[in-house]
Amino acid sequence: MKTLALALALLLPCVAAVPEAEKGRTMGNPSAPLLFELYSDFMCPHCKLLHEQILPAIVLDYVKSGKAYLIYREYPLAIPSHVYAREAAAYAVAASRVGKYQEVSDALFRTQDTWGSNGAIWASIAPVLTPDERMKVKGLSADPGVLASVQRDVDRGRKANINQTPVMMITYRQKVQPWGNFGDYSLLRGYLDGLLKR
């Protein structure tokens, strides 16, 4: 009984340290030593580059290996050139409710140039959804709960003083460090490996 109580006492701070997140927009083990909160905008070309070229390595090296827990945060920038970003974020969050966040995110980034210029977001994401999922996601994209979820991420990012995308908030032992330099993955890897060796 003492062993169980001790184990629970040690686990509770870890659980409390993981911020609120929707399960459909997370990846990995919540009790991993590192927490990554990735703030991105579906219309951001740097976010597209990160998503397609660098994030797969981060996921492989840290998330799938059990070293990190990843939370995707929507951060549509309120600038004229990102006029469709919030709508895209709402579709992605709606897709998370049917277990298709990753597929919709992949489609949004892959076709960013197309829908980013003509606003035809639905045409870009519908092919990765089944007919039943399409009906659900279409309805959920305007749901107040989904829109509030996007706004909570934006509010959280503003509170963290995020003013560009992409930014990954890295938490290790309750210390938070923003990271926005994804040009050289070896720098990030060196930083993360250094944290884990402490």
Backbone torsions as a table, in degrees:
resi	resn	phi	psi	omega
1	MET	NA	-40.7	178.2
2	LYS	-63.3	-37.9	179.5
3	THR	-63.2	-42.6	178.9
4	LEU	-63.9	-43.5	179.5
5	ALA	-63.0	-41.4	178.7
6	LEU	-64.8	-42.7	179.2
7	ALA	-62.2	-42.7	178.3
8	LEU	-65.5	-39.2	179.3
9	ALA	-64.1	-36.8	178.6
10	LEU	-74.7	-31.6	-176.6
11	LEU	-79.6	-33.4	-175.2
12	LEU	-57.7	-43.4	177.1
13	PRO	-62.2	-33.2	178.4
14	CYS	-66.7	-43.5	-179.8
15	VAL	-65.9	-42.2	-179.0
16	ALA	-66.7	-26.9	-177.8
17	ALA	-74.9	-20.0	-179.6
18	VAL	-81.7	118.6	-179.0
19	PRO	-70.2	162.6	179.7
20	GLU	-56.5	132.7	178.0
21	ALA	-152.8	148.7	175.4
22	GLU	-80.8	132.6	-176.8
23	LYS	-55.9	-32.5	-179.2
24	GLY	-69.5	-11.1	-178.8
25	ARG	-120.4	33.5	178.0
26	THR	-131.3	164.3	178.3
27	MET	-150.7	135.1	176.4
28	GLY	102.2	-166.3	-175.6
29	ASN	-97.6	119.8	-179.2
30	PRO	-59.5	-20.1	179.6
31	SER	-96.4	13.4	176.4
32	ALA	-63.1	152.7	-177.6
33	PRO	-66.2	-28.1	179.2
34	LEU	-106.9	143.1	174.0
35	LEU	-119.8	125.6	175.6
36	PHE	-111.6	124.5	171.4
37	GLU	-114.0	108.6	-174.6
38	LEU	-97.4	112.3	177.7
39	TYR	-94.8	119.8	179.1
40	SER	-144.9	167.1	-176.7
41	ASP	-128.0	126.2	-175.6
42	PHE	-65.2	-15.0	176.9
43	MET	-97.0	-1.5	-176.9
44	CYS	-82.9	121.6	179.4
45	PRO	-64.6	-31.0	177.6
46	HIS	-70.3	-34.1	176.5
47	CYS	-67.1	-38.8	177.2
48	LYS	-61.0	-46.4	179.0
49	LEU	-60.3	-46.7	178.2
50	LEU	-59.9	-49.0	-175.9
51	HIS	-60.5	-41.4	-173.4
52	GLU	-89.4	-30.2	-172.5
53	GLN	-112.7	-28.5	-174.0
54	ILE	-112.0	-39.7	-178.4
55	LEU	-57.3	-39.2	177.4
56	PRO	-56.8	-36.7	177.6
57	ALA	-70.5	-39.6	178.0
58	ILE	-62.0	-44.9	-180.0
59	VAL	-62.4	-46.1	-179.1
60	LEU	-64.7	-46.9	-174.9
61	ASP	-75.6	-31.8	-172.6
62	TYR	-120.6	-41.4	-175.9
63	VAL	-78.8	-53.2	-178.1
64	LYS	-69.5	-22.3	178.8
65	SER	-84.4	-3.4	177.3
66	GLY	86.9	8.0	-178.4
67	LYS	-87.4	-20.8	-175.3
68	ALA	-143.8	151.3	173.8
69	TYR	-112.6	127.6	-175.1
70	LEU	-109.2	129.9	174.4
71	ILE	-119.4	125.7	175.8
72	TYR	-86.4	128.2	178.4
73	ARG	-117.5	133.9	178.1
74	GLU	-83.9	130.2	178.7
75	TYR	-140.0	66.1	179.3
76	PRO	-66.3	120.5	-178.2
77	LEU	-73.4	135.7	-178.8
78	ALA	-88.2	67.6	178.3
79	ILE	-128.7	152.5	-174.7
80	PRO	-55.7	-35.8	-177.6
81	SER	-74.3	-7.0	-179.9
82	HIS	-115.9	41.6	-173.0
83	VAL	-60.3	-27.3	-178.3
84	TYR	-102.1	4.2	-173.3
85	ALA	-63.5	-42.4	-178.0
86	ARG	-68.8	-39.3	177.5
87	GLU	-63.1	-41.5	177.4
88	ALA	-62.6	-41.5	178.4
89	ALA	-61.9	-40.6	179.2
90	ALA	-64.0	-40.5	176.4
91	TYR	-63.0	-41.0	-179.2
92	ALA	-65.4	-43.8	178.9
93	VAL	-65.8	-40.9	176.7
94	ALA	-60.1	-41.1	178.7
95	ALA	-65.1	-31.1	178.6
96	SER	-63.7	-28.1	-179.1
97	ARG	-72.3	-15.5	176.2
98	VAL	-114.8	16.0	176.3
99	GLY	76.7	24.3	-177.1
100	LYS	-124.4	28.3	-178.8
101	TYR	-60.1	-48.7	-175.6
102	GLN	-63.1	-43.6	-179.8
103	GLU	-63.2	-41.6	179.6
104	VAL	-70.6	-40.5	176.4
105	SER	-60.0	-45.9	178.6
106	ASP	-58.0	-45.1	-179.3
107	ALA	-65.0	-41.0	180.0
108	LEU	-63.0	-44.5	179.6
109	PHE	-70.6	-39.4	-178.8
110	ARG	-61.9	-36.8	-175.9
111	THR	-107.9	20.9	-175.8
112	GLN	-52.2	-43.7	-178.0
113	ASP	-62.8	-37.5	-177.4
114	THR	-70.8	-62.7	-176.2
115	TRP	-70.1	-25.5	177.9
116	GLY	-66.1	-23.9	179.2
117	SER	-97.5	-28.2	-176.8
118	ASN	-116.3	-6.2	177.7
119	GLY	77.5	5.2	-177.7
120	ALA	-84.1	65.0	-177.7
121	ILE	-64.2	-45.6	-175.6
122	TRP	-57.6	-40.7	-179.5
123	ALA	-62.6	-27.0	-179.9
124	SER	-80.7	-29.9	-175.2
125	ILE	-102.3	-24.6	-177.7
126	ALA	-54.1	-39.7	-178.1
127	PRO	-61.8	-20.8	-179.2
128	VAL	-92.6	3.1	-179.4
129	LEU	-114.5	147.6	173.2
130	THR	-74.4	164.6	178.3
131	PRO	-55.2	-40.8	179.1
132	ASP	-66.3	-42.5	178.5
133	GLU	-64.5	-36.5	178.7
134	ARG	-59.1	-45.9	179.6
135	MET	-61.0	-45.1	-178.1
136	LYS	-65.7	-48.0	-177.4
137	VAL	-64.7	-40.8	178.9
138	LYS	-58.7	-45.4	179.3
139	GLY	-68.9	-41.6	-178.3
140	LEU	-69.8	-25.2	-175.6
141	SER	-62.2	-22.6	177.4
142	ALA	-107.0	4.5	-178.9
143	ASP	-66.6	135.1	-179.9
144	PRO	-56.4	-33.2	178.9
145	GLY	-67.1	-38.3	177.9
146	VAL	-68.7	-46.2	179.2
147	LEU	-62.1	-37.3	177.6
148	ALA	-67.2	-35.3	178.2
149	SER	-63.7	-43.2	176.0
150	VAL	-61.6	-44.9	-178.8
151	GLN	-64.7	-36.3	177.5
152	ARG	-61.3	-41.7	177.5
153	ASP	-62.9	-43.6	178.8
154	VAL	-61.3	-46.1	179.5
155	ASP	-61.8	-41.0	178.9
156	ARG	-63.4	-42.0	178.1
157	GLY	-65.2	-41.7	177.8
158	ARG	-62.7	-40.7	179.2
159	LYS	-62.8	-31.4	178.2
160	ALA	-86.3	6.4	178.8
161	ASN	62.5	35.0	175.9
162	ILE	-79.9	125.8	-178.8
163	ASN	-126.7	11.1	176.5
164	GLN	-153.9	170.3	175.4
165	THR	-134.3	154.5	-7.0
166	PRO	-81.5	152.2	173.4
167	VAL	-137.0	134.9	175.7
168	MET	-114.6	120.3	174.9
169	MET	-85.9	119.3	-176.7
170	ILE	-105.7	120.0	179.1
171	THR	-112.4	128.6	176.3
172	TYR	-140.7	122.3	-178.2
173	ARG	51.3	46.0	175.8
174	GLN	66.1	11.7	173.6
175	LYS	-105.2	131.8	-174.4
176	VAL	-110.1	133.6	178.6
177	GLN	-131.0	122.6	174.7
178	PRO	-76.2	144.2	178.0
179	TRP	-134.0	122.3	-180.0
180	GLY	-126.2	0.4	-178.6
181	ASN	-95.5	94.0	-178.6
182	PHE	-106.5	11.3	-178.7
183	GLY	-67.9	-30.9	-179.1
184	ASP	-129.6	102.1	-176.2
185	TYR	-60.5	-28.9	-178.5
186	SER	-64.0	-30.3	176.8
187	LEU	-65.9	-46.9	178.5
188	LEU	-62.9	-45.7	-179.6
189	ARG	-60.1	-42.6	177.7
190	GLY	-61.5	-41.8	178.7
191	TYR	-63.5	-48.0	-177.8
192	LEU	-65.5	-43.2	179.2
193	ASP	-64.5	-35.8	176.5
194	GLY	-63.3	-41.3	177.1
195	LEU	-60.7	-45.5	-175.7
196	LEU	-68.2	-20.8	179.0
197	LYS	-83.9	-12.9	-178.5
198	ARG	-66.0	NA	NA
